[in-house]
Amino acid sequence: MERAVQIVLARRKRIELFGPTMFREPAWDMLLALYLASENQRLTIGRLTEAAGIPTTTALRWIQYLVDQRLVVRESHPTDARSVFVELSGKGKARIDLYLYETLTIGR
């Protein structure tokens, strides 16, 4: 989890210094946000767009792609028909865990 936090902070610093145009990767930003939230909260699409720092229309396009890739799942909100939760699938979490582990060990 600490490695994911470091990646998010580094990405934010890069965007702060160079602007968002050069380095936008909405799908990756959403996956990281979902990964960080997975331990203690569920994110609605609105909260996910805030956490990833992307417009809702962009998020909706990429969420569908991530669902098609079976990296995330959508689930209806139990008490609010207007809201939908988005969560990492088992496959999505496993892939991010593997990425974080392998990038942490590169060069060792």
Buried (B, 14 or more C-beta within 10 A) or exposed (E): EEBBEEBBEEBEEEBEEEEEEEEBEBBBBBBBBBBBBBEEEBBBBEBBBBBBBBEEEBBEBBBEEBBEEEBBBEEEEEEEEEEBBBBBBEEBBEBBBEBBEEEEEEEE
